[in-house]
Amino acid sequence: MQTSFDDIVFAIILVFPIVFFYAIASKHWLDKELNKAFWSGIVGGCFAIFFVRLLYVPIELYLGGEIRTFLTAPREWYITLIACIGIIGFVEEGFKTLLAHLVCCLNKKDGFRPTFVFMSFAGTALSFSFLENIQYYMVYGASVVLPRVLISSAAHFAFACIC
């Protein structure tokens, strides 16, 4: 049985990547535009995950089930790799990139300063990962999500930096 202490620890672990990045980048928060870029990116990531989940509906109808179930089913490794890159990579990274660019375009004054772009992408990636981890928690429970929090957040952040 889960206690309220377990819930508190889980919540701390869940928000740790966002708080950690915010603390590491603390010297940038004096610049109001960079702070705005990060928090606008956080909002952008929330919208990105919403649109991704909407786009997954017809894809999952075509696949005949949930995409996570499709990826974990026994099959040739290259089919799983193609599905991961072609569906998840393209859809999720595409929407995060699109929303982060939208954040930059809406801020015409500083929107294309390299640090501004980076901060908006970081916010988008971290909020997307945060909400995705909540979804995984609701479906699979804490035992799956706890190790996934650091891996997922780092991966989404790395892909955002590449973009």
C-alpha positions as CSV (number, residue, x, y, z in Angstrom):
1,M,0.0,0.0,0.0
2,Q,1.3,3.4,-0.9
3,T,1.7,6.0,1.8
4,S,1.5,9.8,1.5
5,F,5.3,9.8,2.0
6,D,5.7,7.7,-1.2
7,D,3.5,10.2,-3.0
8,I,5.7,13.1,-1.9
9,V,8.9,11.3,-2.9
10,F,7.4,10.4,-6.2
11,A,6.3,14.0,-6.8
12,I,9.8,15.3,-6.0
13,I,11.4,12.8,-8.3
14,L,8.9,13.7,-11.1
15,V,9.6,17.4,-11.0
16,F,13.4,17.0,-10.3
17,P,14.5,17.4,-13.9
18,I,12.7,20.8,-14.3
19,V,13.9,22.0,-10.9
20,F,17.5,20.8,-11.7
21,F,17.6,22.6,-15.0
22,Y,16.1,25.7,-13.5
23,A,18.8,25.7,-10.8
24,I,21.7,25.0,-13.3
25,A,20.6,27.8,-15.5
26,S,20.0,30.2,-12.7
27,K,22.3,32.9,-14.0
28,H,20.0,33.2,-17.0
29,W,16.9,34.0,-15.0
30,L,18.1,37.6,-14.5
31,D,17.3,38.1,-18.2
32,K,13.5,38.4,-18.3
33,E,13.4,37.3,-21.9
34,L,15.2,34.0,-21.2
35,N,12.9,33.4,-18.2
36,K,9.9,34.0,-20.4
37,A,11.4,31.7,-23.1
38,F,11.7,28.9,-20.6
39,W,8.2,29.2,-19.1
40,S,6.7,29.8,-22.6
41,G,8.5,26.6,-23.6
42,I,6.9,24.8,-20.6
43,V,3.5,25.8,-21.9
44,G,4.5,24.8,-25.4
45,G,5.4,21.3,-24.2
46,C,2.0,21.0,-22.6
47,F,0.3,21.8,-26.0
48,A,2.8,19.5,-27.8
49,I,1.9,16.5,-25.8
50,F,-1.8,17.2,-26.3
51,F,-1.4,17.4,-30.1
52,V,0.8,14.3,-30.1
53,R,-1.8,12.3,-28.2
54,L,-4.5,13.5,-30.7
55,L,-2.3,12.4,-33.6
56,Y,-1.6,9.0,-32.0
57,V,-5.4,8.2,-32.2
58,P,-5.5,7.5,-36.0
59,I,-2.0,5.9,-35.8
60,E,-3.2,3.5,-33.1
61,L,-6.4,2.8,-35.0
62,Y,-4.2,1.8,-38.0
63,L,-1.9,-0.3,-35.8
64,G,-4.8,-2.0,-34.1
65,G,-3.9,-1.0,-30.6
66,E,-1.9,1.3,-28.4
67,I,1.5,2.3,-29.7
68,R,3.3,1.2,-26.5
69,T,1.8,-2.3,-26.9
70,F,2.8,-2.4,-30.5
71,L,6.4,-1.5,-29.6
72,T,6.6,-4.2,-26.9
73,A,5.1,-7.0,-29.0
74,P,7.6,-9.7,-30.2
75,R,8.8,-9.0,-33.7
76,E,11.9,-8.3,-35.7
77,W,14.1,-5.6,-34.1
78,Y,14.3,-3.5,-37.2
79,I,10.5,-3.1,-37.3
80,T,10.5,-1.8,-33.7
81,L,13.4,0.5,-34.6
82,I,11.6,1.9,-37.6
83,A,8.4,2.4,-35.6
84,C,10.3,4.2,-32.8
85,I,12.1,6.5,-35.2
86,G,9.3,6.9,-37.8
87,I,6.4,7.2,-35.5
88,I,7.5,8.3,-32.1
89,G,10.6,10.2,-33.2
90,F,9.0,12.0,-36.0
91,V,5.7,12.8,-34.2
92,E,6.9,13.7,-30.7
93,E,10.1,15.5,-31.7
94,G,8.3,17.2,-34.6
95,F,5.6,18.6,-32.4
96,K,8.0,19.7,-29.6
97,T,10.2,21.4,-32.2
98,L,7.2,23.0,-33.8
99,L,5.9,24.4,-30.5
100,A,9.3,25.6,-29.4
101,H,9.7,27.4,-32.7
102,L,6.3,28.9,-32.3
103,V,7.3,30.2,-28.9
104,C,10.3,31.9,-30.6
105,C,8.3,33.3,-33.4
106,L,5.8,34.8,-31.0
107,N,8.6,36.7,-29.3
108,K,9.9,38.7,-32.2
109,K,12.2,40.9,-30.2
110,D,14.4,38.1,-28.8
111,G,12.9,35.0,-30.4
112,F,15.9,34.1,-32.4
113,R,18.7,34.8,-30.0
114,P,20.5,31.4,-29.6
115,T,20.1,31.3,-25.8
116,F,16.4,32.2,-26.2
117,V,15.9,29.4,-28.6
118,F,17.7,27.0,-26.3
119,M,15.6,28.0,-23.3
120,S,12.3,27.6,-25.2
121,F,13.4,24.2,-26.5
122,A,14.5,23.1,-22.9
123,G,11.2,24.2,-21.4
124,T,9.2,22.4,-24.1
125,A,11.2,19.2,-23.7
126,L,11.1,19.1,-19.9
127,S,7.4,19.8,-19.7
128,F,6.6,17.2,-22.4
129,S,8.6,14.6,-20.5
130,F,7.0,15.6,-17.2
131,L,3.5,15.1,-18.6
132,E,4.5,11.9,-20.4
133,N,5.8,10.5,-17.2
134,I,2.5,11.3,-15.5
135,Q,0.8,9.3,-18.2
136,Y,3.2,6.4,-17.8
137,Y,2.6,6.5,-14.0
138,M,-1.2,6.3,-14.5
139,V,-0.8,3.3,-16.9
140,Y,2.1,1.4,-15.5
141,G,2.7,2.7,-12.0
142,A,5.7,4.0,-10.1
143,S,7.9,1.0,-10.6
144,V,8.1,1.8,-14.3
145,V,8.2,5.6,-14.0
146,L,10.8,6.1,-11.4
147,P,13.8,4.9,-13.5
148,R,12.1,6.4,-16.6
149,V,12.0,9.9,-15.2
150,L,15.7,10.6,-15.5
151,I,16.1,8.7,-18.8
152,S,13.1,10.2,-20.4
153,S,13.8,13.8,-19.3
154,A,17.4,13.5,-20.4
155,A,16.5,12.0,-23.8
156,H,13.8,14.6,-24.5
157,F,16.2,17.3,-23.4
158,A,19.0,15.9,-25.6
159,F,16.7,15.7,-28.7
160,A,15.5,19.2,-28.0
161,C,19.2,20.4,-27.9
162,I,19.9,18.6,-31.2
163,C,16.9,20.3,-32.8
